[in-house]
Amino acid sequence: MTGKKRESLGNLLNLLIRTTNNAILGEEIDGKLLRKGVRQMVFSSMIFLWLFLPFTVIGYRICGKKYQNIFLLLVSLFFYAWGEPVYILLMMFSILINWLYGMAFDRAKHKRLLLIVNLLINLGLLVYFKYFNLLIETIMQLTGKEILHYREIPLPIGISFFTFQAISYVIDLYRGKYKPQKNLINLALYISFFPQLIAGPIVKYVDINEQLTNRVVTAEKTAEGIRRFLYGLGKKVIFSNTLAECADKIYGLELNNLTGVYAWIGALCYTLQIYYDFSGYSDMAIGLGKMFGFEFLENFNYPYLSKSVTEFWRRWHISLGTWFREYLYIPLGGNRKGIRRTYINLFIVFAVTGFWHGAEWNFLLWGVYHGILIIVERIGFKKLLDKHTLLGWLYTLLAVVGGWVLFRVTDVSKALACIKRMILPWRYRISDYSIWEIIDKKTLILFILAAAGSGLIPYILKKSKLDQKLKDSYAEIIYCFLIAVLSLMMLAGNAYNPFIYFRF
């Protein structure tokens, strides 16, 4: 790359950053930029369910096959622009830079150098928007000097997801798994396709390449997509939202009012909340993909049935685990360079996995915590767990629940205080709040159902083969109808509709 080209690229990046900050941030007051309010469209919102989705499904079927990708690209960009219009510039820049990389790849003499430049750009955008302030704060704490000016930078929604998808495209292209995508529309659709745009699953280009140009929409696939979407909608609205209210209430308490029992209720509610929130969103994304002829890989496989933390990570957020294994763990050497190097690689991968979730030290601690547990299991503890199924399940559940406290409570000292109350509940028994002020009867009933639905009920149905008998039966149709009605009623009557993973 020539000096002029590098200078032009630098100017373009500076312009993009300045335009983004000026458009989204308000006036500068006392050296800090104030953010304007934004509201992202999510699948469990009335405007998505009643306007965006019907328009998109009908429009997709009306326009001919030749224009379907263009139509999906336009509605995907509109979907992203709904909450933060200016970040369309960032999205379009990401699309353009990765398309140009592909176009230049075949003619490039120094392919490795071209790959490094592309990765630096992709990761540079992610680091700037997501980790800039944390880096500044860390430098200031270590040096005691304000070397760089602190600035309030809004986090572009879903930047971690679409950046990782773009990186998978360029790395696998470098590895020779496919030819460059010369059609800008097709690559743009891959990076920006709205079902998995803001919260995954992370879709690798190699898994969707053929589907971008050759897919079929059938009545059966559409029906399956609707069914899967409704299952996910029910998970999100009926279970996750209800449990979220209880968890938020508990973690909003002052520590002097947080008893050991309340700490356990909060941890268990959040454990189920995050599963139903994220797996529900993944179900909806997979269902939406089917409605437009796409097949996305599964992202969850009943992780709370796991009998080791190692198994948990094979079942939880499968697309993220697969991404880190293929693009970080294996390039670091995987398990090919001796036991000590394997442990170091695992530690690095899980530290990065934790940090991927957010620019807070609690996320890093959560990742390191899981990395240490997996290393301990690999040393030999997993052999003991494999021999004692019940012990393995109890250990894994307790380990994961404890980890979710670190994940949920950004203040590390408060998170550790919550865990201390869970370990020593008899020491913390006094609170100004009664148990029924913390968890009402409706939440208690839904908690029990959610706990059973996260593993026990699916396990029983699968063992008895009733899951296949119920599929596409009248009973399931009625069940899906009830989910839809109840979800819409709850959305209409309650504005509380938090969503966890879009901020990552």
Disulfide bonds with the S-S distance in Angstrom:
none
